[in-house]
Amino acid sequence: MDKDATLIKKLKNVTLKDTAFSELLDTYQERLYWHIRKIVSTHENADDVLQNTFIRIYKNIQQFKSKSSLHTWMYRIAYNESLRFLENNNKKRYDDIDTISESHLEVLFEDEYFDGDEIQKKLTNIIARFTEKQQRVFQMKYFDDLSFRKISEILEVSESTLKSTYYTTVKIIEEKIFL
Amino acid sequence: MKKSTIKSNKQNFLEEGFKGDIFKHHKKYLGTDIPEGYFEKSKSLILNKIKENIKIEVPKKAKKQLVFWMRPQFKFMAAASLVFILCLTVWLQSFNKVTVLEETNFELFAFYDTILIESLLVDESEIEAFTDATLFNEILVKAELSEQKLDNLVLDNLISEDSLLYNYIDYGLIETLVL
């Protein structure tokens, strides 16, 4: 937390901003990438969204008021940028989508940087059939290793609901994976 | 069909959680991959894009400070000069009108002495009619007469020019014949 506070201070300092931003990239770039990648599926899409995310972070860091942690704030920006990307790409409102279409999974499996075997494809398929919220909760908890508290701040959902959602998704995966 | 890299024990499928290497964790469970050296390249790309964005934004801000292609310190001088010129133009125009009017008025009231003497002898009740008649004679009639004189002058000029032309032609003809 102290490390973040120091970094924020440097980022808000005009003379130290660029150096601090480079440090920020070293610390969070990979984590944000994977968070984005799971939403937008392909590497190329994730690359675009990641750039837009960091540009937005750079432009808005002065407005960051430390109400949440820096990490949470950046994750929320990445999440919103990913949704915006999907809306623009799919030409339809993302909050109407509760299930990902077959064509979306096809795009994922045909991606140059998807190297999954049958079980990995099956897991991806099962996750794709979850509701949008279930997907986000499971991915953030299991793959991004975020605490329920942080996920609650990002998705603005109570911790108890998140826990319930997460354990439900785990149970579904365990039941279906070897069917 | 690729051999699964994940344990086939259904109860332990999701047991192995995140162990520090986010890339390996994603590759293991989701089959997702990234190009080699991607994050270093991505970092450079993001930093360059931010620099480009700053370059574009700074000239826009600089442009906004110019007013009619001038720096703000000159805009007040320019505005004051413009106002002064406009006022001067309006004043000069009104000054000329007054002069003309005065001249006109002076002309209008330059009556013959006989008329002035006659006006002294006219009865008060008939002074209005006398004034109207005098004005009519002195101004309108005179104006008409002077216009007629001008027309005559122009006509005479044309006639004399024509006659001169005929003379010239005659002389020219004789000359030609003689020579």
Boltz contact constraints between the chains, C-beta under 6 A:
constraints:
  - contact:
      token1: [A, 25]
      token2: [B, 43]
      max_distance: 6.0
  - contact:
      token1: [A, 29]
      token2: [B, 39]
      max_distance: 6.0
  - contact:
      token1: [A, 30]
      token2: [B, 39]
      max_distance: 6.0
  - contact:
      token1: [A, 34]
      token2: [B, 22]
      max_distance: 6.0
  - contact:
      token1: [A, 34]
      token2: [B, 26]
      max_distance: 6.0
  - contact:
      token1: [A, 51]
      token2: [B, 46]
      max_distance: 6.0
  - contact:
      token1: [A, 54]
      token2: [B, 46]
      max_distance: 6.0
  - contact:
      token1: [A, 58]
      token2: [B, 50]
      max_distance: 6.0
  - contact:
      token1: [A, 113]
      token2: [B, 33]
      max_distance: 6.0
  - contact:
      token1: [A, 113]
      token2: [B, 34]
      max_distance: 6.0
  - contact:
      token1: [A, 114]
      token2: [B, 31]
      max_distance: 6.0
  - contact:
      token1: [A, 115]
      token2: [B, 31]
      max_distance: 6.0
  - contact:
      token1: [A, 115]
      token2: [B, 33]
      max_distance: 6.0
  - contact:
      token1: [A, 116]
      token2: [B, 31]
      max_distance: 6.0
  - contact:
      token1: [A, 117]
      token2: [B, 2]
      max_distance: 6.0
  - contact:
      token1: [A, 117]
      token2: [B, 4]
      max_distance: 6.0
  - contact:
      token1: [A, 118]
      token2: [B, 1]
      max_distance: 6.0
  - contact:
      token1: [A, 119]
      token2: [B, 4]
      max_distance: 6.0
  - contact:
      token1: [A, 119]
      token2: [B, 6]
      max_distance: 6.0
  - contact:
      token1: [A, 120]
      token2: [B, 30]
      max_distance: 6.0
  - contact:
      token1: [A, 120]
      token2: [B, 31]
      max_distance: 6.0
  - contact:
      token1: [A, 145]
      token2: [B, 18]
      max_distance: 6.0
  - contact:
      token1: [A, 170]
      token2: [B, 14]
      max_distance: 6.0
  - contact:
      token1: [A, 174]
      token2: [B, 13]
      max_distance: 6.0
  - contact:
      token1: [A, 177]
      token2: [B, 13]
      max_distance: 6.0
  - contact:
      token1: [A, 178]
      token2: [B, 10]
      max_distance: 6.0
